Amino acid sequence: MNASMTTTESDIRRFTDFELAASMRAVNRRYGDVDALSDVSFEIEHNKIYGLLGRNGAGKTTIMQILTGQDLHTSGEVEVFGAAPFENSDVLANVCFVKESQTYPEDLRVKHVLTAASHLLPKWDHTFAEALLDDFQLPLGRKVKKLSRGMRSALGVIIGLASRAPLTLFDEPYLGLDAVARQLFYDRLLADYAEHPRTVVLSTHLIDEVANLLEHVIVVDHGRIALDEDADTLRSRAVVATGPLAAVDAFAASGTVLHRESLGSHARITVQAGVTDTERNRLREAGVELEPASLQELVIATTTQRRETTV
């Protein structure tokens, strides 16, 4: 969690009155001989849900740590609400960062952690936090050191949601939750976002689980931005075609093949191509089935294609 105890509502309005919630321009981060980030540039707008996607080790956590003032970039420009975030308590009071490896003082009880969060986060909603405690069945009086991994994850997502921070970042803190609890988190996030819009960044490799939440997708691959695009635009421009080899290959010629699987006399391809109703009917008659490409397929195909072209 990042915050300043002296920040007022007027300070929040002042810092969130900038055109962008956050941005990176030509950012590099080097650790010794290792380039963790290379020439990273992107913009994060207000009141959108972003997916920061990519494999483990791609650079997602490094980006989040820099945006939240927990790490300092080697070169380039970083702004959060119009100012550099590093050691800037006024800016960081508008930011809540919850990560999978979040640690808390072991002897504190859950209620003490939430009380501390309420003092550090100016937009904290106590009533919402209580409702979330009930939803996730998290006992207020239990010591943090006695919490299971799932309960620790629940504590993290409760803080992130109840913070209502203008910029809230989740670095896979929900991995310790089971599938039912993760879905509960997604449902509560979406419902509260509709009532209290803010900028949310979700870092995850569980892409299909969060696909319906995302409005914009940023894909990181080997420390570089591989994709930065509106989620609906990304979904609309690619389809998956499955059918007889010759018919599928003929369709593939009309676009850019992102992924291909041979299935004997049949093939399955993910292709960037527009499809008219007439062409859709013709393909159906030729035994080719079309379905929308999932966000996960598009991300995998994009990063795979990028590696093949840079080898």
Secondary structure, DSSP 8 states (H G I E B T S, - for coil): ----TT--HHHHHHHT-SSEEEEEEEEEEEETTEEEEEEEEEEEESS-EEEEE--TTSSHHHHHHHHTTSS--SEEEEEETTB--TT-HHHHTTEEEEETT----TT-BHHHHHHHHHHH-TT--HHHHHHHHHHTT--TTSBGGG--HHHHHHHHHHHHHHH--SEEEEESGGGGS-HHHHHHHHHHHHHHHHHS--EEEEEES-HHHHGGG-SEEEEEETTEEEEEEEHHHHHHTEEEEEEEHHHHHHHHTTSEEEEEEEETTEEEEEEE----HHHHHHHHHTT-EEEE--HHHHHHHHHHHHHHHH-
